[in-house]
Amino acid sequence: MSFAEDVQARFAAQVSGMKRLGVAFSGGVDSSVLLALAARVLGPSRAVAILGVSPSLAADERAAAHRVAATIGVPVVEVETHEMERPGYRANGPDRCFHCKDELFTVIDTAVVAGHGLDAVAYGENADDARRPDRPGSRAAAEHRVLTPLADLGLTKADVRRLAHEFGLPSADKPAAPCLASRIPHFTEVDPAKLAQIDRAEAALRALGFGDLRVRHHGPVARIELPVEDLVRAVTDPLRTRVRAAVVEAGFRYAAVDVAGVQSGSFTLPLVAARA
């Protein structure tokens, strides 16, 4: 039995007896593999991809999610979320993701579960995610009784990517793409104008050929995080002037390239560590 066949068999045992499963779907590799497993085991008509849409979702990510779901053969149900109306989310403390996920799962519970006849809702937390201290969204998932099949199967990020390749998913090598609010330093208020600014800047940089990237919002300064192998070309002509223009046209005054490279959790992890 191959690795994919083994995982599929164990997943089938998890969802035994279910008629329809909803998957909180972002188009990232984790939720894509989860959706593919649901479609393969239950059938495409019994899996529902649920995409939360709000100012914190980049336009490119929204379009990419639809493309991945189409490859899997499952239509996307979009739900509008209003985390911006939650004071705890706007305040942007280390628990911001809790308020965002709580809003998403609340909307799914009230607007999707009954209407689509779902027996359960699952999301793409993997075994590596489950061990991280900086993921308050997992608390919201637990409170809403959202299933975590990938983590429960012990699948690490590497396992998930291996499955994505075996399933032929276009998101197999997709870099992590946290929501746009993660680019704003904690305790600096999140608002739609900042999110739109970040979205424009990152879209313009991707158009220049940069894939994995973050534009951190420091007031007038755009702190650009890129993989180490992209740093030199980003600050060398002719791209240097185009990189600066990309962020200035998005509304920033200054463009700073961070020589540390891409830093996942760079705002949250230091605060979590300080509290430990």
VEXBA-738980 format. One record per residue: residue in one letter; x, y, z of N, C-alpha, C in turn. Coordinates in steps of 0.02 Angstrom, whole numbers, plus 50000, padded with zeros to 5 digits. Layout:
AXYZXYZXYZ
...
***
This chain:
M500434994050000500005000050000500445006250000
S500305010949955500695017049951500535021650009
F500955026850018500855031650071500165034950064
A499995037150003499355040449991498775035750004
E498835029449984498305024649996498205023350070
D498755023050108498715022050180498355027850214
V498555034050195498235039950224497495040050207
Q497345038550144496655038650122496225033550161
A496515027750173496145022650211496025024850283
R496525027950313496435030250382495965036150386
F495975040450335495505046050332494785043350324
A494705038150284494045035250274493755032750340
A494185030150383493955027850448493725033750491
Q494065039450483493875045450521493185047950502
V493025047750438492405050750414491855045550401
S491975039450425491485034150416490805036250443
G490295035450403489615037150425489405044250408
M489875048350385489695055250367489405055350296
K488905059650287488615060550221488935066550185
R489055072050222489365077950190489835081150240
L490425083150215490935086350257491105093150228
G491085098250270491305104850250492045105750267
V492415108750222493125110150234493235117650232
A493475120450287493675127550288494285128050242
F494185131350185494655130750129494965137450113
S495635137450105495995143550088496355143050021
G496435136849996496835135949936497555134349951
G497755134750015498425132850035498495125250033
V499105122850040499225115750031498865111450082
D498815113750144498485109650196497745108650181
S497385114150171496665113550159496535110350091
S496995111050044496915107849978496955100249984
V497445097950023497505090650033496905088050071
L496675091650121496085089550159495475089150113
L495385094150071494825094050025494885088349975
A495485087049951495595081549904495435074849936
L495635073949999495485067750034494725066850041
A494385072350059493655072050066493325070250000
A493565073249946493275071949880493405064749858
R493995062149873494165055349853493785050049894
V493705051349958493405046450003492645046850002
L492375052950007491655053850010491345054849941
G491745057549895491485059449829491435066949825
P491575069949766491575077249759490915080549778
S490355077149767489705080149782489555080249857
R489955076649896489845076349969490375080150008
A490785083849972491285088250004491115095449985
V491175099950033491015107050022491615111150042
A491895115049995492455119650009492165126350030
I492335128650089492045134850116492605139950123
L492555145350085493065150650083492805156950116
G493135159050170492945165250203493245171150165
V492815176050149493025181850109492955188150152
S493495191950156493495198250193494085202350170
P494165208550194494745212450173495425209350190
S495435204550236496075201450255496295195950206
L495865194250157496035189350107496285192850044
A496895191250024497185194249964496795192049902
A496715196749855496335195149795496645189349756
D497315189049754497655183549719497505176849752
E497475176949819497345170749856496635168249844
R496165172849840495475171049826495415167649758
A495715170549708495685167649641496045160849638
A496615160349673496995154149673496595148549707
A496235150249760495835145149795495305142149748
H494995146349708494495143749661494815139149609
R495425140849587495755136649537495925129749566
V496175129749628496345123349660495725119049670
A495195122049695494565118349706494295115549641
A494365119349587494135116849521494545110749499
T495185110749514495615105049498495375098849536
I495185099749599494955094249640494255091949619
G493875096749591493195095049568492655096749617
V492815101149664492325103049716492185110549709
P491555112549705491405119749701491535123249767
V491655129649762491805133749822491185137449844
V491035137149908490515141249938490865146949975
E490745153049952491045158849985490585161450039
V490885163150096490505166350150490855172850168
E490465177950179490755184350198490835184650274
T491435186150295491565186650367491685193950386
H491565195450450491595202450473492025203050535
E492615200050532493065200450590493265207650606
M493235212050554493425219050566492955222450615
E492355219650624491885222550671492005220250743
R492485215750752492645213250819493215217450849
P493105220650905493635224750936494265220650949
G494195214450970494785210350984495205209050923
Y494895208650865495265207650803495625214150784
R495255219750785495555226150765496135228050812
A496085226350876496605228050924497265224550908
N497215218850873497815215550846498305213150899
G498045210250952498485207051001498715200250974
P499115196651013499345190050991498775185050980
D498175186651006497595182150997497155184250938
R497415188450894497015190850837496725185050797
C497125179850786496895174150745496305170550777
F496265170750844495685167750877495055171250855
H495055177950856494465181750839494285180750765
C494785180150722494655178950651494345172150639
K494645166850668494385160150659493705159350694
D493615162550751492975162150785492425165150742
E492585170650708492105173750663491955168950604
L492475166150575492375161550518491945155550537
F492115152350593491745146350612491035147950636
T490945153850664490265156050682489835156950620
V490115160150569489745161150507489605154450474
I490095149850474489985143250444489425139650482
D489435139950549488925136550589488225139150573
T488175145750564487505148750556487275149050483
A487735149450436487545150650366487665144850319
V488055139850340488245134650292488035127650315
V488145126050379488055119150402487365116350386
A486845119850407486155117350394485975117750321
G486145123350289485965124450219486275119350172
H486865116850189487195111950146487195104950175
G486825104050229486745097350258487395094250281
L487825098250313488475095750334488425091850400
D488765086350402488815082450465489365085250510
A489865088350479490425091050517490805095950474
V491235099950507491685104550473492395102950496
A492855103150449493555101750464493995107350436
Y494585108050465495065112850436495765109750436
G496225113050400496855109850382497425110550430
E497305110350494497865110250542498245103750534
N498915104150527499315098150523499675096950590
A500045091450594500355089550658500875094550680
D501225097750633501715102950651501355108950680
D500805111050648500415116750673500185115450745
A499965109350758499675107750824500185108550880
R500825108350863501345108950914501585116150922
R501375120550878501615127550882501235131450936
P501595135950972501265139751025500915146051000
D500995147750936500755154150911500155153350865
R499705148650880499135147450836498485147750877
P498285153750899497665154350938497045152450899
G497085152250833496515150150793496295143050809
S496765138950832496595132050848496115131750908
R496165136650952495695136851009494985138150984
A494915142550935494255143850907493985137550873
A494415134050838494195127850805493945122850856
A494305122150911494105117450964493435119450994
E493335125951005492715128251035492115127050989
H492235127050924491695125750875491665118450854
R492065114350886492085107150871492255105750798
V492705109850771492945108850703493465103150704
L493405098650657493855092850654494545094750627
T495055091050648495735092150624496025085450599
P495765082950544495965076150521496715075450507
L497035080550477497745079850460498165079150523
A498035083350573498405082950635498265076350671
D497635074250670497445068050704497775061950672
L497915062450607498255057050572499015057450581
G499245062750615499965063550626500345066050566
L500005069250519500315071550457500685078150468
T501335078250456501725084250460501655088350396
K501955094250396501935098350335502265094750277
A502815091350291503155087550238502705081950211
D502345078650256501885073450234501335076350189
V501075082150210500535085350172500775087150102
R501375089850098501645091650031501755085349989
R501975080050021502065073749984501395071349955
L500875071649996500215069749972499985074249915
A500105080849923499895085549871500215083949804
H500845081949806501185079949744500875073549716
E500745068649760500455062349736499755063449708
F499395068349735498725069749710498735074449649
G499325077049633499385081649576499065088449587
L499085090849649498765097249664499215103049644
P498935108349615499345114049595499635117949655
S499375116749714499615120249774500165116349810
A500425110949780500905106549814501515110349840
D501765114949800502365118749821502205125949840
K501565127349850501365134149866501645136249934
P501985141949938502235144350002501645145950049
A501785145850113501275147850162501055154950147
A500415156350155500145162950140499665165150195
P499935167150252499495169350307499095175450285
C498555176850322498125182450303498505189050305
L498235193950270498585200450265498685203850332
A498235202550380498305205750446498935203650481
S499215197850464499825195450496500425199850479
R500345204350431500895208850412500915215250455
I500425216050498500385222150539500625220550609
P501095224450637501365222950704500805222650756
H500875218050803500375217450856500305224050894
F499685225250914499475231250952499465237550908
T499575236650842499435241950794498775240050761
E498285244550762497605242750740497585240350668
V497185235150658497055232650590496475236550561
D496555239050500496005242350466496035240750391
P495465241450356495435239450285495945243150241
A496085249450257496555253250216497255250250218
K497485248150276498145245050282498155238350245
L497625234450253497595228050219497615228850143
A497255233750118497245234950046497935237150021
Q498275241150062498945243550045499425237550040
I499405233150088499825227250088499665222850027
D499025221850014498815217649958499085220449892
R499025226949882499275230049820500035229149813
A500395230349868501125229849865501345222649851
E501035217749884501245210849874501065208449804
A500485210549779500295208649711500785211449660
A500995217649671501475220749624502155217249627
L502365215149686503005211649692502965204649661
R502395201349668502315194849635502335195649559
A502075201149535502085202449462502805203449438
L503265205049484503965205849466504345199149468
G503995193849487504305187349487504485184549555
F504305188049608504435185649675503845181349698
G503995175449725503465170949746503315171449819
D503725168349861503635168449934503855175249959
L503405179049989503585185750012503095188150064
R503305193250103502865196750149503035204250143
V502525208350146502625215650153502365217550222
R502815218750268502625220550336502485228150338
H501935229850371501695236850372501955240450434
H502435244850423502705248950478502575256350463
G501945258150462501765265050446501975266750375
P502415271750366502625273650299503135268750268
V503385264050309503905259450287503605252650269
A503765250250211503605243350191504235239250202
R504205234750251504785230250263504655223850224
I505055222750173504945217350125505355211250146
E505005205650158505345199350173505325194950111
L505905192450091505975188050033506425182250051
P506375176550015506865171250026507565173850016
V508045171150053508735173650051508995173749980
E508815168749940509075168449871508805174049826
D508285177549848508005183049809508255189949831
L508615190249886508795196749914509235200849867
V509745197749839510215201549797509875204449736
R509485200449701509165203149641508645208349657
A508355208149717507865213249736508175220149746
V508815220349762509145226749775509655228449722
T509615224949665510075226149610509675228549550
D509925233849517509585236249456509585230749403
P509045230249362508495235049357507915233849405
L507925228249443507355226649486507305231449546
R507865233949569507865238149629507365243849623
T507385247449569506945253249561506215251049553
R506115245149524505425242649515505135240149580
V505565237249623505345235149690505125241249730
R505515246349729505325252449765504685255349737
A504635255649671504035258449641503415254449660
A503485247849665502905243549682502615245449749
V503025246749799502755248349866502565255649872
V502925260049837502735267149839502055268149806
E501945264849751501295265449716500735262449757
A500905257949804500395255049848500235259549907
G500615265049915500465269849968500995270550022
F501535266750017502085267450065502555272950042
R502935275650089503435280650070504125277550060
Y504275272450101504935269450099504885261950087
A505395259150053505445251950042506085249450075
A506015244750121506595241750155506585234250145
V507125231450120507185224250111507535221350172
D507205216750206507465213850267507945208150250
V508585208850270509095203950252509005197350290
A508555197150339508425190950376508025185950334
G507715188350280507305183950238506595183350264
V506225178350240505535177250261505535174450332
Q505125177450375505125175550446504405174050468
S504225167650466503555165550486503455166850560
G502885170150577502725171450647503165176650679
S503475180950640503965185650668503665190550717
F503025192150711502715196750758502455193150820
T502205187050810501865183550865502325179450909
L502795175850879503225171350918503595174750975
P503895180750965504245183851021503785185451080
L503155187251066502685188751120502485182451157
V502385177051119502195170651150502775168151193
A503395168751168503975166551206504055170451270
A503905177051267503975181251326503485179351381
R502905176551361502405174651409502515167751438
A502935163851404503035156851425503425156451492
***
